[in-house]
Amino acid sequence: MRNWKPSAKQKADFALKMQNPNFVADREAKQERKQEKRIAASAFDYPTAGGKFIPTLQQHDYALGNMRTAERLGSPYLDSFRAVTVAYVAQIAVSHDDIHRVNTVIRNFIEGDSMSNQIKAGEKS
């Protein structure tokens, strides 16, 4: 069985809908509600998933030198950058999620991925 793919008309209709800020906000809110519902019904232990690790020097240096980038990306990234910085200095383990956020930003800036474009767009506004 083949995977479903939208037709050209369906893609164009969706692109047109995504230009409406109300539609985008409603869609994101609906996706968040669905995600929260899935997490609530899941037996998976999200807070401890991935374990805890001591950040590396590279992660610490990047997080310390790029706090403004983290501010532009939002509160979860800023909190993660701070946690990685403090954890490295104190040599204590920090959540894998925090390290993952720092690594994601590092990787996306090296590859010039969409996250850097998102930040550049934020600089212009």
Backbone as a printed PyTorch tensor [residue, N CA C, xyz], in Angstrom:
tensor([[[ 0.8330, -1.1840,  0.0000],
         [ 0.0000,  0.0000,  0.0000],
         [ 0.8800,  1.2510,  0.0000]],

        [[ 0.5650,  2.1710, -0.8930],
         [ 1.3460,  3.4020, -1.0100],
         [ 0.9380,  4.4020,  0.0610]],

        [[ 1.9050,  5.2290,  0.4570],
         [ 1.5990,  6.3080,  1.3930],
         [ 0.8410,  7.4070,  0.6690]],

        [[-0.0950,  8.0200,  1.3870],
         [-0.8760,  9.1050,  0.8090],
         [-0.0180, 10.3380,  0.6540]],

        [[-0.1530, 11.0210, -0.4600],
         [ 0.5170, 12.2970, -0.7060],
         [-0.5190, 13.2670, -1.2380]],

        [[-0.4660, 14.5190, -0.8010],
         [-1.4510, 15.4820, -1.2830],
         [-1.2300, 15.8080, -2.7610]],

        [[-2.3210, 16.1250, -3.4230],
         [-2.2400, 16.5260, -4.8250],
         [-1.7190, 17.9620, -4.8970]],

        [[-1.4310, 18.4100, -6.0790],
         [-0.9440, 19.7800, -6.2640],
         [-1.9900, 20.7920, -5.7930]],

        [[-3.2580, 20.5210, -6.0720],
         [-4.3220, 21.4290, -5.6360],
         [-4.4290, 21.4490, -4.1110]],

        [[-4.3170, 20.2830, -3.4790],
         [-4.3760, 20.2190, -2.0160],
         [-3.1980, 20.9650, -1.3890]],

        [[-2.0310, 20.8390, -1.9970],
         [-0.8500, 21.5630, -1.5020],
         [-1.0660, 23.0720, -1.6230]],

        [[-1.5950, 23.4930, -2.7610],
         [-1.8260, 24.9240, -2.9820],
         [-2.8790, 25.4590, -2.0140]],

        [[-3.9440, 24.7000, -1.7950],
         [-4.9880, 25.1140, -0.8510],
         [-4.4290, 25.2410,  0.5620]],

        [[-3.6140, 24.2810,  0.9600],
         [-3.0260, 24.3150,  2.3010],
         [-2.0600, 25.4940,  2.4420]],

        [[-1.2590, 25.7470,  1.4280],
         [-0.3340, 26.8840,  1.4650],
         [-1.0980, 28.1950,  1.6050]],

        [[-2.2280, 28.2870,  0.9310],
         [-3.0630, 29.4800,  1.0310],
         [-3.6380, 29.6220,  2.4370]],

        [[-4.0960, 28.5150,  3.0180],
         [-4.6210, 28.5400,  4.3880],
         [-3.5370, 28.9490,  5.3850]],

        [[-2.3130, 28.4920,  5.1660],
         [-1.2180, 28.7810,  6.0980],
         [-0.8030, 30.2460,  6.0790]],

        [[-1.2760, 31.0030,  5.1350],
         [-0.9890, 32.4400,  5.0950],
         [-1.9110, 33.2120,  6.0380]],

        [[-2.9570, 32.5560,  6.5160],
         [-3.8900, 33.1710,  7.4480],
         [-3.3880, 32.9410,  8.8750]],

        [[-3.0130, 34.0090,  9.6030],
         [-2.4670, 33.8380, 10.9580],
         [-3.4360, 33.1530, 11.9230]],

        [[-4.7450, 33.3830, 11.7550],
         [-5.7290, 32.7340, 12.6280],
         [-5.7400, 31.2240, 12.4080]],

        [[-5.6580, 30.8010, 11.1550],
         [-5.6290, 29.3780, 10.8430],
         [-4.3790, 28.7290, 11.4290]],

        [[-3.2380, 29.4040, 11.2890],
         [-1.9700, 28.8780, 11.8040],
         [-2.0400, 28.7330, 13.3220]],

        [[-2.5480, 29.7610, 14.0010],
         [-2.6420, 29.7150, 15.4650],
         [-3.5820, 28.6020, 15.9200]],

        [[-4.7250, 28.4730, 15.2610],
         [-5.6750, 27.4180, 15.6080],
         [-5.0700, 26.0350, 15.3730]],

        [[-4.3570, 25.8920, 14.2720],
         [-3.7430, 24.6070, 13.9280],
         [-2.6820, 24.2210, 14.9590]],

        [[-1.8390, 25.2010, 15.3350],
         [-0.8010, 24.9200, 16.3230],
         [-1.4110, 24.5870, 17.6820]],

        [[-2.4660, 25.2990, 18.0690],
         [-3.1300, 25.0200, 19.3430],
         [-3.7260, 23.6100, 19.3360]],

        [[-4.3330, 23.2340, 18.2180],
         [-4.9180, 21.8950, 18.1040],
         [-3.8340, 20.8170, 18.1890]],

        [[-2.6960, 21.0590, 17.5380],
         [-1.5990, 20.0940, 17.5820],
         [-1.0470, 19.9650, 19.0020]],

        [[-0.9370, 21.0970, 19.7160],
         [-0.4630, 21.0490, 21.0980],
         [-1.4210, 20.2620, 21.9860]],

        [[-2.7260, 20.4870, 21.8050],
         [-3.7150, 19.7520, 22.6010],
         [-3.6140, 18.2520, 22.3380]],

        [[-3.4640, 17.8800, 21.0760],
         [-3.3330, 16.4670, 20.7260],
         [-2.0720, 15.8650, 21.3530]],

        [[-0.9650, 16.6280, 21.3090],
         [ 0.2980, 16.1620, 21.8860],
         [ 0.1600, 15.9680, 23.3930]],

        [[-0.4590, 16.9410, 24.0710],
         [-0.6490, 16.8420, 25.5170],
         [-1.5280, 15.6370, 25.8750]],

        [[-2.5490, 15.4070, 25.0640],
         [-3.4420, 14.2760, 25.2960],
         [-2.6810, 12.9550, 25.1350]],

        [[-1.8320, 12.8670, 24.1060],
         [-1.0400, 11.6590, 23.8890],
         [-0.0700, 11.4170, 25.0460]],

        [[ 0.5890, 12.4980, 25.4920],
         [ 1.5470, 12.3800, 26.5910],
         [ 0.8370, 11.9550, 27.8740]],

        [[-0.3230, 12.5580, 28.1400],
         [-1.0720, 12.2280, 29.3560],
         [-1.5100, 10.7640, 29.3730]],

        [[-1.8570, 10.2300, 28.2120],
         [-2.3330,  8.8530, 28.1280],
         [-1.1870,  7.8420, 28.0560]],

        [[ 0.0300,  8.3250, 27.8700],
         [ 1.1730,  7.4440, 27.6870],
         [ 1.7470,  6.9870, 29.0300]],

        [[ 2.2720,  5.7860, 29.0490],
         [ 2.9310,  5.2680, 30.2460],
         [ 4.4170,  5.6110, 30.2390]],

        [[ 4.8780,  6.2550, 29.1880],
         [ 6.2860,  6.6130, 29.0440],
         [ 6.6330,  7.7080, 30.0480]],

        [[ 7.7660,  7.5870, 30.7090],
         [ 8.1860,  8.5580, 31.7190],
         [ 9.0300,  9.6400, 31.0450]],

        [[ 8.3910, 10.7060, 30.5640],
         [ 9.0690, 11.7440, 29.8010],
         [10.1600, 12.4940, 30.5690]],

        [[ 9.9590, 12.8540, 31.8420],
         [11.0010, 13.6300, 32.5360],
         [12.3390, 12.9140, 32.6620]],

        [[12.3340, 11.6010, 32.7580],
         [13.5980, 10.8810, 32.9270],
         [14.0940, 10.2530, 31.6280]],

        [[13.3630, 10.3950, 30.5610],
         [13.7510,  9.7820, 29.2860],
         [15.0710, 10.3640, 28.7980]],

        [[15.9390,  9.5200, 28.3380],
         [17.2170,  9.9760, 27.8030],
         [18.3090, 10.0590, 28.8400]],

        [[17.9530, 10.1250, 30.1000],
         [18.9560, 10.1500, 31.1540],
         [19.5500, 11.5280, 31.3810]],

        [[20.6050, 11.5410, 32.1650],
         [21.3040, 12.7880, 32.4900],
         [22.7790, 12.6050, 32.1870]],

        [[23.3900, 13.6780, 31.6730],
         [24.7890, 13.6260, 31.2770],
         [25.4800, 14.9310, 31.6330]],

        [[26.8100, 14.8820, 31.7580],
         [27.5940, 16.0880, 31.9780],
         [27.9240, 16.6590, 30.6040]],

        [[27.6200, 17.9420, 30.3670],
         [27.8910, 18.5420, 29.0580],
         [29.3890, 18.5830, 28.7390]],

        [[29.7040, 18.6580, 27.4650],
         [31.0980, 18.7550, 27.0310],
         [31.5410, 20.2190, 27.0080]],

        [[32.8340, 20.4200, 26.8600],
         [33.3740, 21.7800, 26.7700],
         [32.8020, 22.5090, 25.5560]],

        [[32.6760, 21.8120, 24.4250],
         [32.1260, 22.4380, 23.2180],
         [30.6910, 22.9120, 23.4530]],

        [[29.8830, 22.0830, 24.0890],
         [28.4990, 22.4650, 24.3720],
         [28.4520, 23.6560, 25.3220]],

        [[29.2980, 23.6340, 26.3400],
         [29.3630, 24.7420, 27.2980],
         [29.7570, 26.0330, 26.6030]],

        [[30.8260, 25.9880, 25.8140],
         [31.3200, 27.2020, 25.1430],
         [30.2880, 27.7640, 24.1780]],

        [[29.6330, 26.8820, 23.4340],
         [28.6230, 27.3580, 22.4900],
         [27.4460, 27.9770, 23.2330]],

        [[26.9770, 27.3090, 24.2840],
         [25.8380, 27.8190, 25.0470],
         [26.1770, 29.1610, 25.6870]],

        [[27.3620, 29.2820, 26.2340],
         [27.7730, 30.5210, 26.8980],
         [27.9070, 31.6630, 25.9000]],

        [[28.4340, 31.3770, 24.7260],
         [28.6680, 32.4180, 23.7350],
         [27.4580, 32.7810, 22.8930]],

        [[26.3760, 32.0360, 23.0260],
         [25.2200, 32.2580, 22.1580],
         [23.9090, 32.3930, 22.9330]],

        [[23.9680, 33.0550, 24.0690],
         [22.7590, 33.2570, 24.8760],
         [21.7160, 34.0920, 24.1280]],

        [[22.1750, 35.0370, 23.3210],
         [21.2080, 35.8600, 22.5690],
         [20.4380, 35.0240, 21.5590]],

        [[21.1240, 34.0760, 20.9590],
         [20.4460, 33.1650, 20.0430],
         [19.3630, 32.3960, 20.7940]],

        [[19.7030, 31.9170, 21.9760],
         [18.7470, 31.1700, 22.7870],
         [17.5620, 32.0520, 23.1780]],

        [[17.8170, 33.3190, 23.4800],
         [16.7300, 34.2390, 23.8200],
         [15.7590, 34.3780, 22.6560]],

        [[16.2920, 34.4580, 21.4430],
         [15.4360, 34.6050, 20.2630],
         [14.6250, 33.3470, 19.9910]],

        [[15.1650, 32.1910, 20.3690],
         [14.4680, 30.9310, 20.1250],
         [13.3930, 30.6520, 21.1610]],

        [[13.4600, 31.3080, 22.3010],
         [12.4090, 31.1530, 23.3000],
         [12.8890, 30.5770, 24.6110]],

        [[11.9890, 30.5660, 25.5590],
         [12.2770, 30.1690, 26.9360],
         [12.8790, 28.7640, 27.0870]],

        [[12.3520, 27.7440, 26.4150],
         [12.9510, 26.4120, 26.6130],
         [14.4260, 26.3640, 26.2110]],

        [[14.7720, 27.0570, 25.1260],
         [16.1600, 27.0680, 24.6780],
         [17.0350, 27.8620, 25.6350]],

        [[16.5430, 28.9970, 26.0980],
         [17.3130, 29.8050, 27.0340],
         [17.5610, 29.0290, 28.3240]],

        [[16.5460, 28.3720, 28.8360],
         [16.6960, 27.5610, 30.0490],
         [17.7130, 26.4370, 29.8270]],

        [[17.6700, 25.8050, 28.6620],
         [18.6020, 24.7200, 28.3550],
         [20.0280, 25.2330, 28.2360]],

        [[20.2130, 26.3780, 27.5790],
         [21.5510, 26.9510, 27.4420],
         [22.1220, 27.2740, 28.8210]],

        [[21.2990, 27.8430, 29.6980],
         [21.7560, 28.1680, 31.0540],
         [22.1010, 26.8980, 31.8250]],

        [[21.2440, 25.8820, 31.7130],
         [21.4740, 24.6280, 32.4360],
         [22.7740, 23.9620, 31.9890]],

        [[23.0350, 23.9490, 30.6940],
         [24.2560, 23.3340, 30.1710],
         [25.4840, 24.0990, 30.6570]],

        [[25.4150, 25.4160, 30.6540],
         [26.5370, 26.2350, 31.1050],
         [26.8570, 25.9600, 32.5750]],

        [[25.8480, 25.9820, 33.4110],
         [26.0460, 25.7650, 34.8460],
         [26.4880, 24.3270, 35.1220]],

        [[25.8840, 23.3730, 34.4410],
         [26.1990, 21.9660, 34.6710],
         [27.6460, 21.6520, 34.3180]],

        [[28.1740, 22.2510, 33.2570],
         [29.5660, 21.9900, 32.8810],
         [30.5130, 22.5480, 33.9420]],

        [[30.2560, 23.7770, 34.3710],
         [31.1280, 24.4090, 35.3630],
         [31.1090, 23.6130, 36.6690]],

        [[29.9310, 23.1780, 37.0890],
         [29.7960, 22.4300, 38.3430],
         [30.0710, 20.9370, 38.1690]],

        [[30.2440, 20.4950, 36.9160],
         [30.4470, 19.0830, 36.5970],
         [29.3440, 18.2070, 37.1880]],

        [[28.0990, 18.6500, 36.9480],
         [26.9410, 17.8680, 37.3610],
         [26.1600, 17.4490, 36.1140]],

        [[25.4180, 16.3840, 36.2510],
         [24.6400, 15.8770, 35.1160],
         [23.4040, 16.7440, 34.9020]],

        [[23.0910, 16.9480, 33.6300],
         [21.9140, 17.7250, 33.2500],
         [21.0700, 16.8640, 32.3180]],

        [[19.7910, 17.1670, 32.2100],
         [18.8730, 16.3870, 31.3910],
         [19.3540, 16.2870, 29.9390]],

        [[19.1240, 15.1360, 29.3700],
         [19.4680, 14.9130, 27.9650],
         [18.7500, 15.9100, 27.0560]],

        [[17.5390, 16.3130, 27.4240],
         [16.7790, 17.2680, 26.6150],
         [17.5110, 18.6020, 26.4940]],

        [[18.1150, 19.0570, 27.5880],
         [18.8530, 20.3240, 27.5480],
         [20.0580, 20.2240, 26.6210]],

        [[20.7910, 19.1320, 26.7420],
         [21.9500, 18.9230, 25.8710],
         [21.4980, 18.7960, 24.4220]],

        [[20.3850, 18.1170, 24.2030],
         [19.8620, 17.9360, 22.8430],
         [19.5020, 19.2810, 22.2060]],

        [[18.8950, 20.1840, 22.9820],
         [18.5460, 21.4990, 22.4280],
         [19.7960, 22.2580, 21.9960]],

        [[20.8290, 22.2320, 22.8200],
         [22.0770, 22.9180, 22.4590],
         [22.6730, 22.2790, 21.2080]],

        [[22.7260, 20.9630, 21.1700],
         [23.2800, 20.2710, 19.9980],
         [22.4810, 20.5640, 18.7330]],

        [[21.1700, 20.6650, 18.8570],
         [20.3280, 20.9670, 17.7030],
         [20.6650, 22.3460, 17.1370]],

        [[20.8170, 23.3170, 18.0120],
         [21.1490, 24.6690, 17.5450],
         [22.5370, 24.6730, 16.9120]],

        [[23.5010, 23.9990, 17.5380],
         [24.8540, 23.9240, 16.9650],
         [24.7900, 23.3160, 15.5680]],

        [[24.1300, 22.1800, 15.4590],
         [24.0440, 21.4670, 14.1730],
         [23.3420, 22.3090, 13.1120]],

        [[22.2480, 22.9700, 13.4820],
         [21.5000, 23.7500, 12.5060],
         [22.2540, 24.9860, 12.0510]],

        [[23.0700, 25.5590, 12.9020],
         [23.8450, 26.7100, 12.4730],
         [25.0070, 26.2970, 11.5960]],

        [[25.5790, 25.1420, 11.8760],
         [26.6810, 24.6590, 11.0460],
         [26.1730, 24.3170,  9.6530]],

        [[25.0060, 23.6900,  9.5820],
         [24.4470, 23.2740,  8.2960],
         [23.6340, 24.3790,  7.6310]],

        [[23.3920, 25.4970,  8.3320],
         [22.5950, 26.5810,  7.7580],
         [21.1500, 26.1750,  7.5720]],

        [[20.6070, 25.4340,  8.5230],
         [19.2550, 24.8970,  8.4190],
         [18.2130, 25.9690,  8.7330]],

        [[16.9740, 25.5710,  8.7890],
         [15.8550, 26.4930,  8.9410],
         [15.8820, 27.2520, 10.2620]],

        [[16.5000, 26.7040, 11.2930],
         [16.5190, 27.3960, 12.5830],
         [17.2850, 28.7090, 12.4630]],

        [[18.3940, 28.7090, 11.7030],
         [19.1280, 29.9550, 11.5290],
         [18.3020, 30.9540, 10.7310]],

        [[17.5160, 30.4690,  9.7810],
         [16.6320, 31.3620,  9.0320],
         [15.5520, 31.9310,  9.9430]],

        [[15.0740, 31.1110, 10.8780],
         [14.0540, 31.5620, 11.8300],
         [14.6320, 32.6830, 12.6870]],

        [[15.8850, 32.5490, 13.1100],
         [16.5010, 33.5700, 13.9410],
         [16.7640, 34.8330, 13.1230]],

        [[17.2310, 34.6670, 11.8970],
         [17.4580, 35.8360, 11.0420],
         [16.1770, 36.5970, 10.8280]],

        [[15.0750, 35.8940, 10.6550],
         [13.7850, 36.5410, 10.4740],
         [13.4030, 37.3040, 11.7480]],

        [[13.7400, 36.7430, 12.9060],
         [13.4610, 37.4130, 14.1720],
         [14.2960, 38.6630, 14.3560]],

        [[15.5120, 38.7020, 13.8040],
         [16.3770, 39.8710, 13.9150],
         [15.8150, 41.0450, 13.1330]],

        [[15.1470, 40.7520, 12.0240],
         [14.6220, 41.8190, 11.1800],
         [13.4060, 42.4970, 11.7910]],

        [[12.6650, 41.7360, 12.6080],
         [11.4400, 42.3100, 13.1760],
         [11.7160, 43.1080, 14.4240]]])
